[in-house]
Amino acid sequence: MVVRMIVVVIAALLVVGAGFAYHLTSFVVGGRSSFDEQVMKWVEERTTISQVESIDEYRGKQSYAVVIGKNQVGTPVVAWLTDKTAAFDRMDLAVPRKNVEEAVAKGFPGAKVTHIVPGMEGDKRFWEVTLKDKDGRFRYLHYDLFSGALLASYVLSPTS
């Protein structure tokens, strides 16, 4: 009788846990879908981007939706968008993402890159790279979008 009661309790906990995981996943996916829909609306209303290649997010002093794509004449562009602002630059004049990835691999061998996104602070445009180095520390690197020069490097120590 005790064994049966334990099995029932464990089964109930598994069902509750699975339900919680499903609802959490649905919430996260739904939130991302809503974000993408809002950004696409901004793109249509406030940019000349006709072909969207990626939608991302930059979070710095100001958070931006970052859209990389091509304008109506086929020029590669990037747009940083908020609910009130829009800023643009040409990606054909920027250092290619591949070059940034190579610089990170050379400067931080064994590191795992977790995110690369064009960032913007004031009038500075840069590639922001988030990585976990071989010592387990997270780093944020800012490479100038047009020259590729390393502008800033921030290190977060693990909290263990």
N, C-alpha and C positions, 0 to 999 in steps of 0.2 A: 504494500500500500504506500509506504514512504517513497519507494523507488518510482512508482507511478506518479506521485505528486511532484517529485523532483523533475521528472521528464516533462510533465505538463508545464511547469514553471519555466523550464529552459525553452521549450517550444514557444511559449507565449513571449518570452523575452526576444527570441529570434524573430518572430513575426513583427513585434513592435520595432525592433532595430531595423529590419528590412524596410518597413514603412517609413521610418524616419529618414533613412538613406535615400529612398525614392523621392520623398518630398523635398529634401535638401537639394538633390540633383536637379529636380524640376525647377526649383526656385532659381538656382544659379544659371541654368541654361535659358530659362525664360528671361532673366535679367539681361543676359548677354544679347539675346535676340531683340529685346526692347531697345538696348543701347544701339545696336547696329541699325535698327529701323529709324531711330531718331537721327543718327548721323547721316544716313542716306537722305533724309528729308533736308537736313542742313546743306548737304552737297548739292542737291537739286535746286534749292532756293538761293544759295549764296556763293556758288563756285562755278567755274567753267569746266570742271572735271566731267568728262563724258564716259570714261571707262575707269571704274574703281578696281584697283588691284589688291588693296588691303585696307582694313580698318583696324586701328590699334588705339592705345591710350598712353599718353605721357602724363605722369604725375610728378610735378615739381612744385615750385612756389604757386604755380597755376596749373590746373589739370586741363588737358586738351584731348579731344578726339583727334587722332592723326590719320589722315587719309592719303594714301599714295595711289596715284593713277596717272591717267593721261588726259590732257585737255582736248578741246574739239579739233585742234590741228595736229594732235598726236604727240605733243611735247610732254615728257614725263614731269610730273609736278607732285608736290606735297602740300597739304593744307592742314593747318592746326585750327581746330574749330571748338568754340564753346557755344553756349546758348545765345551769347551776345556778340562774339567776335569771330573774325576769320582772318588768317594770315597765310600767305602763300610763298613758295619758292620753287625754283626749277630744279628737278632732280638730275637733269642731264649735265648740270654744272657742279653737282655734288660728288664727293668721293663715293664710289660704289660701296654698297654694304659688304660685298665680298672682300674688298680691301680692308675694311674695318675688322672683319672676322679674322683675316690673316694677321693683322697687327696684334689683335688680342691673343691669338694662338702663339705668336712669337714672344710677346711680352709676358704672357702668363701660361707657360706650358703646363698641361695637365688640368687646366681649369675647365669648368663646365659652364658654357654660356647659357643663361636662362631667358634672356630677353634682349632684343636690340630694337630700338625705336628712334626715329628722329625726334629730338626734343627742342624746346625753345624756352629761353629765359630772357625777357626783354628783347633786345635786338640780336642776341646770340642764337645761332642755329647750330645744332650739334647732333651727333649720333650718341645716344645714351645706351651703354652696354651694362647689363647686370650679369654678374657671373659669380660662381662659387669657386674659390681658388683651391689648390691642392691641400691647403691647411684648414679648409672648412669655413673660411671667412667669406662673407658676401662682399662684393665690391661693386661700386657704381663708377663707371668711367665715362667721361665726356670727350669725344673726339670732334674737332671742328668739322662741320658738315662739308665745307668747301676745300679746306687745306689738309684735313686728316690729322692735324696736330693734336696731341693730347692736351686738353684744357684743364681737366680736373680729375681727381681720383679720390673716391671716398671708400673707407673700409669700415665694415661693421663686424665687430667681434662676435663669435658664437656665444649664446647665453647659457651654455651648459656648465 
